[in-house]
Amino acid sequence: VIELEWGASLKDCRHMEGIACDLSSVGFKALCDATAAVKGKAAPYSITGSLPLVREMQKEGFDLQITGFGLSKTYHADNEYVLLSDMRDAFKVLSLLIQKCEDSV
């Protein structure tokens, strides 16, 4: 017999909803375009996890996209690290993203 027990209140549990990014939004298109311009391609994918504040902002109408520029193989590892070249590219992508979003307004 396996018994599972949730240690949080029902209110806390409701903050653990997942989100799905809007693949037709201006932000998603701008992020894909900016990534492709810097990295040569954009390959969106999804993973599981909980980002309670992100979901709350999405419910309030924010166009939220989630991205990362580190090495997925070291994500949350004991020896997690990032390459400076990836952070350089990240800066370029985010700069282009801001420009593309401003241009669409």
C-alpha positions in Angstrom: 0.0 0.0 0.0 1.3 3.4 -1.0 0.0 6.4 0.8 0.6 9.9 -0.5 -0.1 13.0 1.5 -0.1 16.6 0.3 1.5 18.8 2.9 0.2 22.2 1.7 -3.2 23.8 2.0 -5.7 23.7 -0.9 -5.0 27.5 -1.5 -1.2 26.7 -1.8 -2.0 23.8 -4.2 -3.9 26.1 -6.5 -0.7 28.1 -7.0 0.9 25.1 -8.6 -0.9 25.2 -11.9 1.1 24.8 -15.1 1.0 27.2 -18.0 1.0 26.9 -21.8 2.6 29.7 -23.7 0.4 31.2 -26.5 2.1 30.0 -29.7 0.2 32.6 -31.7 1.2 35.6 -29.7 3.4 38.5 -30.7 5.9 37.6 -27.9 6.3 34.0 -29.0 6.9 35.0 -32.7 9.3 37.7 -31.6 11.2 35.3 -29.3 11.4 32.6 -32.1 12.6 35.2 -34.7 15.2 36.7 -32.3 16.5 33.3 -31.4 16.7 32.2 -35.0 18.5 35.4 -35.9 21.2 34.8 -33.3 21.4 31.0 -33.1 20.5 30.1 -36.6 17.3 28.3 -35.6 14.6 28.3 -32.9 13.4 24.9 -31.6 10.6 25.6 -29.1 9.9 22.7 -26.7 8.0 22.3 -23.4 9.0 20.8 -20.1 7.1 20.3 -16.8 7.5 22.3 -13.7 5.6 24.9 -11.6 6.0 28.6 -11.9 3.2 30.0 -9.8 3.8 33.7 -10.3 4.2 33.3 -14.0 0.7 31.6 -14.2 -0.8 34.4 -12.2 0.7 37.0 -14.5 -0.6 35.1 -17.5 -4.1 35.0 -16.0 -3.9 38.8 -15.7 -3.3 39.1 -19.5 0.5 39.2 -19.8 2.0 37.6 -23.0 4.4 35.3 -21.2 7.2 33.3 -22.8 9.7 31.3 -20.9 13.2 30.8 -22.2 16.6 29.8 -20.9 20.1 30.1 -22.3 22.1 27.7 -20.2 22.9 24.0 -20.7 19.9 21.8 -20.1 22.2 18.9 -19.2 23.5 20.9 -16.2 20.1 22.4 -15.2 19.7 22.0 -11.4 22.8 19.8 -11.2 25.2 20.0 -8.3 27.7 21.6 -10.6 25.4 23.7 -12.7 27.2 26.1 -14.9 26.7 28.2 -18.0 29.0 29.1 -20.9 29.9 32.8 -21.4 29.3 32.3 -25.1 25.7 31.3 -24.4 25.2 34.3 -22.2 26.6 36.6 -25.0 24.0 35.0 -27.3 21.3 35.4 -24.7 22.0 39.2 -24.5 21.7 39.4 -28.3 18.5 37.4 -28.3 16.9 39.5 -25.6 18.0 42.8 -27.2 16.4 41.7 -30.5 13.3 40.5 -28.6 12.8 43.8 -27.0 13.3 45.6 -30.4 10.8 43.3 -32.2 8.2 43.7 -29.5 8.6 47.5 -29.5 8.3 47.5 -33.4 5.0 45.5 -33.2 3.3 48.1 -31.0 
